[in-house]
């Protein structure tokens, strides 16, 4: 039996419309967003060239969760931290691969040494600003590593009358206090816990 032209069109429409719908959904849910991401990455890459001085976040978000979509990569439940927690290539490697969204060009007026301290200094600054240190306060900084030393300096700048550092090594603490607060302050009280 032959079908009329109208019936033939309907028959093929019924056969192919679901496939067309699947393709349309697939395109708008998977292909188009990826093309948009690729375009964003190309735009970001356009500002970088081989030999540029760059730095990156140490906390690398997955880029897909709600926190990452808000730009809060440090709160990503699936984050990787370069050189530590949920290890990603270590920081002592000659090269480290990180997603483009975590890469920043270092301004020409910032030295490599200053750039290396940007993240630890930001962490220390965040802690000191959250503490809201009143002028003349006595401050205890627990930890004698780089972030603790920077926090001690920042607490001093914030107006603390006395900064006490608690750490694990007498020698390291003495050096930390001297470097962080100056030789005059090194005579101040140093606690070893």
Helices and strands as residue ranges (DSSP letters): H 5-26, I 27-31, H 32-46, E 54-56, E 59-60, H 66-69, G 73-75, E 80-81, G 100-102, E 103-105, H 112-116, H 118-131, E 138-142, H 146-157, E 162-167, H 170-181, H 183-186, E 191-192
